[in-house]
Amino acid sequence: MKKFLALLLSVMMLLGCVAMAEEAPAGLTKNVVVLFTSDAHAGIDMGWGYAGVAAIRDAIGAKNHVVLVDNGDAIQGETIGTLTNGKAIVELMNVVGYDVAVPGNHEFDYGMSNFLTLAGEVAQYPYVSANFTYQDKTVFNPYVIKEFDGVKIAFVGVTTPKTITSSTPAYFQDENGNFVYGFCQDETGAKFYAAIQSAVDAARAEGAQYVIICGHLGTEETCEPYTSIDVIYNVSGIDAVLDGHAHETMPSNIVKGKDGKDVVRVACGTKLANVGALTITPDGTISAELYTWQNSITPAETFGLTGPVVDAVNEKIASLDEIRNTVVARTENTLYINDPETDVRIIRNAETNLGDLCADAYRAMSGSDVAFVNGGGVRAQIPAGDITLDQIYSVHPFGNIMCMVEVTGQQILDALEFGARNNPGENGGFLHVSGLTYEIHTYVPSTAKVDENGMFAGVEGEYRVKNVVVGGEPLDVNKTYTLASHNYMLKNSGDGFSMFAGSKLLIDETLIDNQVLITYITVNLGGVVGEEYANPYGQGRIIGVPEAPAQ
């Protein structure tokens, strides 16, 4: 254990942002350390891995009170999540010994009933969320209180309202298409802030001397008005925010709260590369840091880890190894979601060869005029060489199912405009295409509008998407076309694409998304992704136009 602690301290990244409670409550005899993970995305053996998380918890717990929290998006993202609908991840979290968890947007990706079953029947820890509701009543308790040496600490869960469009909207609706589940969303954020304030006030009334927001919120502009910063500015009585959703790595920063008090905010990134730690000392000091993983070492090998967590992780991995490692095809070129020159993700704001490949697969398998794939649904690169089933599942981990609908040219134009509304910024709904080309004139301000649920509500001004060409001919807004994509977008209004709701279904949920890609490569391409997909930046289907043409 001493060796572990020494090595742990050698990789710890500490930026000393500290906040002091105005009046340090008496009672604590030693530090309370809140360890947290976020956006693990089923990366059970990546970064620290769950074995490393457990080892950190045990080491810190030798001299401190410890609480272990997960801030959401734990059960989806890698093959093990896809093949078990997240159950294997929850079972591992039980073994690790999590004390509390918050639902992230991707907890719902395998369906509402699946997640509620996991939360209610599989998880041995409580899920909390102050703003996740069914018919305006909270589904889970808004918070839990942990008590140490007579000092009560409240953990208030908060889930981004963007979940409705970043998961599958239909999962939050009844059989008539009415939204019955929600996240206290409205256009201003007022309802959202009120729900959180109510939970904070209730926790304080119950005797909580510290209130910690466990948020799956993020700080991206596209998440406004629901970011963690928005919450700090609009809710009083918060001591700290443990933030997730944006995959941000932020060891600590201080934000001035609504009531004028300093609030410590910390975010730990993704795939267990970091474990966050918030420390409350007996004198009331609150500080935050990250335990940062170094890729050159492995917890089990370096620290000699043994025990139930290591055994459980190894068992889960072994059960899927044969499936994961099956070679199904080959690619002569690396298939990109990141810019090969900068390694910055571009799949959500620019064309790539993998985006082209995925869109082509939908068009080929359906026989449609046009195919769309949302950038947020293409999750991993494939290096040149053999392609395994695991890599295919990593590209398309959501289990969406191919559909084809009959649409007008106007619906296609609206969808392209809606997907390009944040460009050159990112948008999970950015559309990769097959069967058409288009330009995005980014100097034209977007006038695409959304309703309170984040659904497309029309375009009020000039379109920034121009010169759309389908099959070599200019798009006719009055003509009928066939469009292939998946049920997430075409049937369930995923990413807010409500313009397709109610469209005539010509193909209704046939092949699962990863099978669409596998079949296209193995059958249509003869098992080899070749020269036509050699350019990392695609085939020129999406052209950015940053300046107005000279008059």
C-alpha positions as CSV (number, residue, x, y, z in Angstrom):
1,M,0.0,0.0,0.0
2,K,2.9,2.4,0.8
3,K,4.3,1.7,-2.7
4,F,0.9,2.4,-4.2
5,L,0.6,5.7,-2.3
6,A,4.0,6.8,-3.4
7,L,3.3,6.1,-7.1
8,L,-0.1,7.6,-6.8
9,L,1.3,10.9,-5.5
10,S,3.9,10.9,-8.3
11,V,1.1,11.1,-11.0
12,M,-1.2,13.4,-9.1
13,M,-1.9,16.7,-10.8
14,L,-2.8,19.4,-8.2
15,L,-3.8,22.9,-9.0
16,G,-4.5,24.5,-5.6
17,C,-7.8,26.3,-6.1
18,V,-9.3,26.4,-2.6
19,A,-12.5,27.8,-1.1
20,M,-13.1,28.4,2.6
21,A,-16.4,27.9,4.3
22,E,-17.5,31.1,6.1
23,E,-17.9,29.2,9.4
24,A,-16.1,25.9,9.6
25,P,-18.6,23.5,11.2
26,A,-17.2,21.6,14.2
27,G,-17.2,17.9,14.1
28,L,-14.9,16.5,11.4
29,T,-12.0,14.7,12.8
30,K,-10.4,14.0,9.5
31,N,-10.8,15.1,5.8
32,V,-13.7,14.0,3.7
33,V,-12.5,13.2,0.2
34,V,-15.2,13.0,-2.5
35,L,-13.7,10.9,-5.4
36,F,-15.6,11.0,-8.6
37,T,-15.6,9.7,-12.2
38,S,-17.5,11.0,-15.2
39,D,-18.0,10.0,-18.8
40,A,-16.3,6.7,-18.4
41,H,-18.2,5.5,-21.4
42,A,-17.8,1.8,-20.6
43,G,-14.0,2.2,-20.6
44,I,-13.7,-0.4,-17.8
45,D,-10.0,-1.1,-18.5
46,M,-9.0,2.3,-19.9
47,G,-7.0,4.9,-18.1
48,W,-7.1,4.0,-14.4
49,G,-9.7,1.4,-15.2
50,Y,-12.2,0.5,-12.4
51,A,-9.4,-1.5,-10.7
52,G,-7.4,1.7,-10.4
53,V,-10.5,3.7,-9.2
54,A,-11.0,1.1,-6.4
55,A,-7.3,1.2,-5.5
56,I,-7.3,5.0,-5.2
57,R,-10.5,4.8,-3.1
58,D,-8.9,2.3,-0.8
59,A,-5.6,4.2,-0.5
60,I,-7.3,7.5,0.3
61,G,-9.8,5.8,2.6
62,A,-7.0,4.6,4.8
63,K,-6.7,8.0,6.4
64,N,-9.8,9.9,5.3
65,H,-13.5,9.6,5.0
66,V,-14.3,8.8,1.3
67,V,-17.3,9.0,-0.9
68,L,-17.2,7.7,-4.4
69,V,-19.5,9.3,-7.0
70,D,-20.1,8.8,-10.7
71,N,-21.4,11.8,-12.7
72,G,-23.0,9.9,-15.6
73,D,-22.4,8.4,-19.1
74,A,-20.9,5.3,-17.5
75,I,-22.7,2.5,-19.3
76,Q,-22.3,3.3,-23.0
77,G,-19.4,3.8,-25.4
78,E,-17.5,0.6,-25.7
79,T,-18.4,-2.9,-26.9
80,I,-19.1,-4.2,-23.4
81,G,-21.7,-1.6,-22.9
82,T,-23.4,-2.2,-26.2
83,L,-23.5,-6.0,-25.9
84,T,-24.9,-6.0,-22.4
85,N,-27.1,-2.9,-22.6
86,G,-25.0,-1.4,-19.8
87,K,-25.7,-4.1,-17.3
88,A,-22.0,-5.3,-17.1
89,I,-20.9,-1.7,-16.3
90,V,-23.4,-1.3,-13.4
91,E,-22.4,-4.7,-12.1
92,L,-18.7,-3.6,-12.1
93,M,-19.7,-0.3,-10.4
94,N,-21.3,-2.4,-7.6
95,V,-18.1,-4.3,-7.1
96,V,-16.0,-1.1,-7.1
97,G,-18.4,0.3,-4.4
98,Y,-19.8,3.5,-5.7
99,D,-21.9,5.4,-3.2
100,V,-24.0,7.5,-5.5
101,A,-24.5,8.1,-9.3
102,V,-26.1,10.7,-11.6
103,P,-27.8,9.7,-14.9
104,G,-26.0,11.2,-17.8
105,N,-27.7,11.6,-21.3
106,H,-26.2,8.3,-22.5
107,E,-27.6,6.3,-19.6
108,F,-30.8,6.3,-21.6
109,D,-29.4,5.1,-24.9
110,Y,-30.6,1.5,-24.4
111,G,-34.2,2.7,-23.6
112,M,-36.0,4.1,-20.6
113,S,-37.2,0.8,-19.3
114,N,-33.7,-0.7,-19.5
115,F,-32.1,2.2,-17.5
116,L,-34.9,2.2,-14.9
117,T,-34.4,-1.5,-14.5
118,L,-30.6,-1.0,-14.1
119,A,-31.1,1.8,-11.6
120,G,-33.9,0.0,-9.6
121,E,-32.9,-3.7,-9.7
122,V,-29.2,-3.9,-10.6
123,A,-27.4,-0.9,-9.1
124,Q,-26.5,-1.3,-5.4
125,Y,-26.0,2.5,-5.2
126,P,-28.6,5.2,-5.6
127,Y,-29.1,7.4,-8.6
128,V,-30.0,11.0,-7.8
129,S,-31.3,13.8,-10.0
130,A,-33.1,16.9,-8.9
131,N,-34.5,17.6,-12.4
132,F,-35.2,14.2,-14.1
133,T,-39.0,14.0,-13.9
134,Y,-41.9,11.8,-15.0
135,Q,-45.1,13.8,-15.4
136,D,-43.4,16.6,-13.4
137,K,-42.5,14.5,-10.4
138,T,-38.9,13.5,-9.8
139,V,-38.0,10.0,-10.8
140,F,-35.1,9.6,-8.3
141,N,-34.4,11.4,-5.0
142,P,-33.0,14.8,-5.8
143,Y,-30.1,14.3,-3.4
144,V,-28.5,12.0,-0.8
145,I,-26.9,13.0,2.5
146,K,-23.8,11.4,3.8
147,E,-22.8,12.0,7.4
148,F,-19.3,12.0,8.9
149,D,-18.5,12.8,12.5
150,G,-21.9,14.4,12.7
151,V,-21.3,16.6,9.7
152,K,-23.9,16.2,6.9
153,I,-22.9,16.6,3.3
154,A,-25.5,16.6,0.6
155,F,-24.9,15.4,-3.0
156,V,-27.5,16.9,-5.4
157,G,-27.8,15.2,-8.8
158,V,-28.4,17.3,-11.9
159,T,-28.8,16.0,-15.4
160,T,-28.6,18.2,-18.5
161,P,-31.9,18.9,-20.2
162,K,-30.1,18.5,-23.5
163,T,-30.5,14.8,-22.7
164,I,-33.8,14.8,-24.6
165,T,-32.2,15.4,-27.9
166,S,-28.7,13.9,-27.3
167,S,-30.3,10.6,-26.4
168,T,-33.4,9.3,-28.2
169,P,-36.4,11.7,-27.8
170,A,-38.9,8.8,-28.2
171,Y,-37.7,7.2,-25.0
172,F,-39.1,10.2,-23.1
173,Q,-42.5,10.1,-24.8
174,D,-45.6,8.0,-24.2
175,E,-47.3,5.9,-27.0
176,N,-49.0,9.0,-28.4
177,G,-45.8,11.0,-28.8
178,N,-46.3,13.2,-25.7
179,F,-43.3,14.0,-23.6
180,V,-43.9,12.5,-20.2
181,Y,-40.3,12.4,-19.0
182,G,-38.3,15.6,-18.8
183,F,-35.5,17.5,-17.2
184,C,-37.2,20.8,-16.2
185,Q,-36.3,22.3,-19.5
186,D,-37.6,25.6,-20.8
187,E,-36.2,28.4,-23.0
188,T,-34.7,30.5,-20.2
189,G,-33.5,27.8,-17.7
190,A,-35.7,29.3,-15.0
191,K,-37.6,26.0,-14.3
192,F,-34.3,24.1,-14.3
193,Y,-32.7,26.5,-11.8
194,A,-35.8,26.4,-9.6
195,A,-35.7,22.6,-9.4
196,I,-32.1,22.6,-8.3
197,Q,-32.6,25.4,-5.8
198,S,-35.5,23.5,-4.3
199,A,-33.2,20.5,-3.8
200,V,-30.4,22.6,-2.3
201,D,-32.8,24.3,0.0
202,A,-34.3,21.0,1.1
203,A,-30.9,19.5,1.8
204,R,-29.9,22.6,3.9
205,A,-33.2,22.3,5.8
206,E,-32.3,18.7,6.5
207,G,-29.1,19.8,8.1
208,A,-26.6,19.6,5.3
209,Q,-23.6,21.8,6.2
210,Y,-22.1,21.3,2.7
211,V,-23.9,21.0,-0.6
212,I,-22.1,19.5,-3.6
213,I,-23.7,19.5,-7.1
214,C,-23.0,16.3,-8.9
215,G,-23.7,17.5,-12.4
216,H,-23.8,16.0,-15.9
217,L,-23.8,19.5,-17.4
218,G,-20.7,20.7,-19.1
219,T,-19.7,24.2,-20.2
220,E,-20.1,24.1,-23.9
221,E,-22.0,27.0,-25.5
222,T,-24.4,24.6,-27.1
223,C,-25.4,23.4,-23.6
224,E,-26.6,26.9,-22.5
225,P,-28.6,27.8,-20.4
226,Y,-27.9,24.5,-18.6
227,T,-24.2,24.6,-18.1
228,S,-22.5,24.1,-14.7
229,I,-21.5,27.8,-14.8
230,D,-25.2,28.7,-15.4
231,V,-26.2,26.7,-12.4
232,I,-23.6,28.4,-10.2
233,Y,-24.7,31.8,-11.3
234,N,-28.4,31.1,-10.7
235,V,-28.6,28.8,-7.7
236,S,-27.5,29.8,-4.2
237,G,-26.2,27.6,-1.4
238,I,-23.8,25.6,-3.4
239,D,-20.3,24.8,-2.1
240,A,-18.9,22.8,-5.0
241,V,-19.8,21.4,-8.5
242,L,-18.4,18.1,-9.8
243,D,-19.0,18.5,-13.5
244,G,-19.3,16.0,-16.4
245,H,-20.7,15.7,-19.9
246,A,-18.2,18.0,-21.8
247,H,-15.3,15.6,-21.3
248,E,-13.5,18.6,-19.9
249,T,-10.3,18.2,-17.8
250,M,-10.4,20.9,-15.2
251,P,-8.4,20.2,-12.0
252,S,-10.2,23.1,-10.2
253,N,-11.4,26.6,-10.7
254,I,-13.3,29.0,-8.5
255,V,-16.6,30.6,-9.7
256,K,-18.4,33.3,-7.8
257,G,-21.9,32.0,-7.0
258,K,-25.3,33.6,-7.0
259,D,-25.0,34.4,-3.3
260,G,-21.5,35.8,-3.7
261,K,-19.7,32.9,-2.2
262,D,-16.8,31.0,-3.9
263,V,-17.9,27.7,-5.5
264,V,-15.2,25.1,-6.4
265,R,-15.8,23.5,-9.8
266,V,-13.8,20.5,-11.0
267,A,-14.1,18.2,-14.0
268,C,-12.2,14.9,-14.6
269,G,-12.4,14.3,-18.4
270,T,-13.4,10.9,-19.9
271,K,-12.5,7.2,-20.1
272,L,-11.1,7.2,-16.6
273,A,-8.0,9.1,-17.6
274,N,-8.5,11.1,-14.4
275,V,-10.2,10.5,-11.1
276,G,-11.5,13.7,-9.5
277,A,-11.0,14.5,-5.8
278,L,-12.8,17.1,-3.8
279,T,-11.5,17.5,-0.2
280,I,-13.2,19.1,2.8
281,T,-11.0,19.5,5.8
282,P,-12.0,19.8,9.4
283,D,-11.4,23.6,9.3
284,G,-13.9,24.0,6.4
285,T,-11.4,24.4,3.6
286,I,-12.6,22.9,0.2
287,S,-10.1,22.1,-2.5
288,A,-10.0,20.0,-5.6
289,E,-7.5,18.1,-7.6
290,L,-7.2,15.3,-10.2
291,Y,-5.4,12.0,-10.0
292,T,-4.1,11.8,-13.5
293,W,-3.3,8.6,-15.3
294,Q,0.0,8.0,-17.2
295,N,-0.4,5.9,-20.2
296,S,2.9,4.1,-19.7
297,I,1.8,2.2,-16.7
298,T,-1.0,-0.2,-15.9
299,P,-2.6,-0.3,-12.4
300,A,-2.7,-4.1,-12.1
301,E,0.9,-4.6,-13.2
302,T,2.4,-1.6,-11.4
303,F,0.6,-1.7,-8.2
304,G,0.2,-5.5,-8.0
305,L,-3.6,-5.0,-7.6
306,T,-5.6,-8.1,-6.7
307,G,-9.0,-8.6,-5.3
308,P,-12.7,-8.6,-6.4
309,V,-12.5,-5.6,-8.6
310,V,-9.6,-6.8,-10.7
311,D,-11.2,-10.3,-10.9
312,A,-14.6,-8.8,-12.0
313,V,-13.0,-6.6,-14.6
314,N,-10.9,-9.4,-16.0
315,E,-14.0,-11.7,-16.1
316,K,-16.1,-9.2,-18.0
317,I,-13.3,-8.5,-20.5
318,A,-12.5,-12.2,-21.0
319,S,-16.1,-13.0,-21.8
320,L,-16.1,-10.6,-24.7
321,D,-12.5,-11.0,-26.0
322,E,-13.3,-13.5,-28.6
323,I,-16.2,-11.5,-30.0
324,R,-14.3,-8.2,-29.8
325,N,-11.2,-9.4,-31.6
326,T,-12.9,-11.0,-34.5
327,V,-11.5,-9.6,-37.8
328,V,-14.4,-8.7,-40.1
329,A,-12.7,-6.6,-42.8
330,R,-9.7,-4.5,-43.7
331,T,-9.0,-0.8,-44.5
332,E,-6.1,0.5,-46.5
333,N,-6.4,3.9,-44.9
334,T,-7.0,5.2,-41.5
335,L,-10.6,6.3,-41.1
336,Y,-10.8,9.5,-39.2
337,I,-13.0,11.4,-36.8
338,N,-10.1,13.6,-35.8
339,D,-8.0,16.0,-37.9
340,P,-4.9,13.9,-38.7
341,E,-2.7,17.1,-38.5
342,T,-3.9,18.3,-35.1
343,D,-5.7,15.3,-33.6
344,V,-8.6,17.7,-32.8
345,R,-12.1,16.1,-33.3
346,I,-13.7,17.3,-36.5
347,I,-16.4,14.7,-37.1
348,R,-19.0,17.1,-35.6
349,N,-18.2,20.1,-37.8
350,A,-16.5,18.9,-41.0
351,E,-16.4,16.0,-43.5
352,T,-14.2,13.0,-42.9
353,N,-13.6,9.8,-44.8
354,L,-15.2,7.8,-42.0
355,G,-18.3,10.1,-42.1
356,D,-18.5,9.4,-45.8
357,L,-18.1,5.7,-45.4
358,C,-20.9,5.5,-42.7
359,A,-23.3,7.6,-44.8
360,D,-22.5,5.5,-47.9
361,A,-23.3,2.4,-46.0
362,Y,-26.8,3.6,-45.2
363,R,-27.5,4.6,-48.8
364,A,-26.1,1.3,-50.2
365,M,-28.0,-0.9,-47.8
366,S,-31.3,0.9,-48.3
367,G,-31.2,1.9,-51.9
368,S,-32.1,5.5,-51.0
369,D,-31.5,8.7,-52.9
370,V,-29.8,10.3,-50.0
371,A,-28.4,9.2,-46.6
372,F,-27.6,11.1,-43.5
373,V,-25.4,10.1,-40.5
374,N,-25.1,12.5,-37.5
375,G,-21.5,13.3,-36.5
376,G,-22.3,12.5,-32.8
377,G,-23.1,8.9,-33.8
378,V,-19.7,8.3,-35.2
379,R,-17.5,7.7,-32.2
380,A,-14.2,6.2,-33.0
381,Q,-11.4,6.1,-35.6
382,I,-10.3,2.9,-37.3
383,P,-6.6,2.7,-38.0
384,A,-5.3,1.3,-41.3
385,G,-5.1,-2.5,-41.2
386,D,-7.5,-5.2,-40.0
387,I,-10.9,-4.1,-38.8
388,T,-12.3,-6.0,-35.8
389,L,-15.8,-6.2,-34.6
390,D,-14.9,-4.3,-31.6
391,Q,-13.8,-1.3,-33.8
392,I,-17.1,-1.4,-35.7
393,Y,-19.0,-1.4,-32.4
394,S,-16.8,1.5,-31.2
395,V,-17.7,3.5,-34.3
396,H,-21.4,2.9,-33.9
397,P,-22.0,2.0,-30.2
398,F,-25.7,3.1,-29.9
399,G,-27.5,0.2,-31.5
400,N,-29.6,2.5,-33.8
401,I,-31.5,0.8,-36.5
402,M,-31.7,1.7,-40.2
403,C,-34.8,3.2,-41.6
404,M,-35.8,4.9,-44.9
405,V,-38.4,7.6,-45.3
406,E,-40.0,9.6,-48.0
407,V,-39.3,13.3,-47.6
408,T,-39.5,16.6,-49.5
409,G,-36.5,18.6,-50.6
410,Q,-37.5,21.2,-48.1
411,Q,-37.2,18.7,-45.3
412,I,-33.7,17.8,-46.5
413,L,-32.7,21.5,-46.7
414,D,-34.1,22.1,-43.2
415,A,-32.2,19.2,-41.8
416,L,-28.9,20.3,-43.4
417,E,-29.5,23.8,-42.1
418,F,-30.3,22.6,-38.6
419,G,-27.2,20.3,-38.5
420,A,-25.0,23.2,-39.6
421,R,-26.4,25.8,-37.2
422,N,-23.3,25.8,-35.0
423,N,-20.7,25.5,-37.7
424,P,-17.7,26.0,-37.5
425,G,-18.5,25.0,-33.9
426,E,-19.4,21.5,-33.0
427,N,-22.8,19.9,-33.2
428,G,-23.6,16.2,-32.6
429,G,-26.3,16.6,-35.2
430,F,-23.8,17.8,-37.9
431,L,-24.8,15.8,-41.0
432,H,-22.5,13.6,-43.0
433,V,-24.1,12.8,-46.3
434,S,-24.3,10.4,-49.2
435,G,-26.0,11.1,-52.5
436,L,-25.7,14.8,-52.2
437,T,-23.3,17.7,-51.7
438,Y,-23.8,21.0,-50.0
439,E,-22.1,24.2,-48.9
440,I,-22.1,25.9,-45.5
441,H,-21.8,29.7,-45.8
442,T,-20.6,30.3,-42.2
443,Y,-20.6,34.1,-42.6
444,V,-24.4,33.9,-42.7
445,P,-25.7,33.8,-39.1
446,S,-27.9,30.8,-38.3
447,T,-31.6,31.5,-38.0
448,A,-32.6,27.9,-37.3
449,K,-34.8,27.9,-34.2
450,V,-35.5,25.3,-31.5
451,D,-38.4,24.9,-29.1
452,E,-38.1,24.5,-25.4
453,N,-37.3,20.8,-25.8
454,G,-34.5,21.5,-28.3
455,M,-36.5,20.4,-31.3
456,F,-36.3,22.0,-34.7
457,A,-38.8,24.8,-34.9
458,G,-38.1,26.4,-38.3
459,V,-35.8,28.8,-40.1
460,E,-36.6,32.4,-39.7
461,G,-34.1,34.0,-42.1
462,E,-31.5,33.3,-44.8
463,Y,-30.3,29.8,-45.1
464,R,-26.5,29.4,-44.6
465,V,-26.7,26.0,-46.4
466,K,-26.6,26.7,-50.1
467,N,-26.0,24.9,-53.4
468,V,-27.4,21.6,-52.4
469,V,-27.0,19.0,-55.2
470,V,-28.7,15.6,-55.2
471,G,-27.6,13.0,-57.7
472,G,-26.0,15.7,-59.9
473,E,-29.1,18.0,-59.9
474,P,-29.9,21.0,-57.7
475,L,-32.1,20.1,-54.8
476,D,-35.8,20.7,-55.6
477,V,-37.6,21.7,-52.4
478,N,-40.9,20.5,-53.8
479,K,-39.7,17.2,-55.0
480,T,-40.0,13.9,-53.1
481,Y,-36.8,12.0,-52.2
482,T,-36.0,8.8,-50.3
483,L,-33.8,9.4,-47.3
484,A,-32.0,6.7,-45.2
485,S,-30.6,7.1,-41.7
486,H,-31.5,5.4,-38.4
487,N,-34.5,5.4,-36.1
488,Y,-32.8,7.8,-33.7
489,M,-33.1,10.6,-36.3
490,L,-35.9,9.6,-38.6
491,K,-38.5,8.2,-36.2
492,N,-37.4,9.5,-32.8
493,S,-36.3,13.1,-33.6
494,G,-32.8,12.5,-32.2
495,D,-30.6,15.6,-32.0
496,G,-33.8,17.6,-32.4
497,F,-34.5,16.6,-36.1
498,S,-38.2,16.8,-35.7
499,M,-38.8,17.8,-39.3
500,F,-38.9,14.0,-40.1
501,A,-41.5,13.1,-37.6
502,G,-44.4,11.5,-39.3
503,S,-42.7,11.0,-42.6
504,K,-43.8,8.0,-44.6
505,L,-41.7,4.9,-43.6
506,L,-40.5,2.8,-46.5
507,I,-38.0,0.8,-44.4
508,D,-38.8,0.4,-40.8
509,E,-36.0,-0.7,-38.5
510,T,-34.1,-3.4,-40.3
511,L,-30.3,-3.6,-39.8
512,I,-28.6,-2.3,-36.6
513,D,-26.2,0.5,-37.4
514,N,-23.0,-1.4,-36.8
515,Q,-24.3,-4.2,-39.0
516,V,-25.1,-1.7,-41.7
517,L,-21.4,-0.7,-41.7
518,I,-20.1,-4.2,-41.5
519,T,-22.3,-5.4,-44.4
520,Y,-21.4,-2.5,-46.6
521,I,-17.7,-3.1,-46.1
522,T,-17.7,-6.8,-46.4
523,V,-20.3,-7.2,-49.3
524,N,-20.3,-4.0,-51.3
525,L,-16.6,-3.2,-50.9
526,G,-15.5,-6.8,-51.0
527,G,-14.1,-6.6,-47.4
528,V,-11.6,-3.8,-48.1
529,V,-12.0,-0.1,-47.6
530,G,-9.9,1.2,-50.5
531,E,-8.7,4.2,-52.4
532,E,-12.0,6.0,-52.7
533,Y,-11.8,6.7,-48.9
534,A,-8.1,7.6,-48.9
535,N,-8.6,11.3,-48.2
536,P,-9.0,12.0,-44.5
537,Y,-11.1,15.0,-45.3
538,G,-13.5,13.1,-47.5
539,Q,-14.7,13.4,-51.1
540,G,-15.7,17.1,-51.1
541,R,-19.3,16.6,-50.2
542,I,-19.4,19.3,-47.6
543,I,-17.7,22.7,-48.4
544,G,-17.3,25.5,-45.9
545,V,-17.5,29.0,-47.3
546,P,-16.3,31.4,-44.6
547,E,-16.6,34.7,-46.6
548,A,-19.3,36.2,-48.8
549,P,-18.4,36.0,-52.5
550,A,-17.1,39.2,-54.0
551,Q,-19.8,41.3,-55.7
